[in-house]
Amino acid sequence: MMMMKKKKKWRKKKKKSKKKKKKKKKKKKKKKKKKKK
């Protein structure tokens, strides 16, 4: 049982790194303002 618990923790850590990557992509996006004549 102890080994299974350790495996679950490792999986959770991998998911966290994926979330961080998504945040970086959001920062790169820039909103462009359209100018009206």
N, C-alpha and C positions, 0 to 999 in steps of 0.2 A: 504493500500500500504506500509506503514511503516513496518508493521510486515513481509511482504514478503521480504523486503530488508534485514531485520535482519536475516532471515532464510538463505538467500543466503550467507551472510557473514560467518555464522557458518559452512556452507557446505565447503566453501573455506578453512577454517582453518583445517578441517579434511583432505582434500586432501594434504595439506602441510606436515602434520605429516607422511603421507604415503611416500612421496618423501624422507623424511629424513631416513626412514627405508631402502630404496633402496640404499642410499649412504653408509650406514653402511655395507651392504652386500658386496658391491664392495671393500671396504677396507680390508675385511677379505680374499679376494681372493689373492693368491700369485702365481706368475709365476715361474715355475720350469725350470731351464736351463738344457738342456741335454748335457752331456759331450761326446765328440766324441773321440774314441780311436785312 
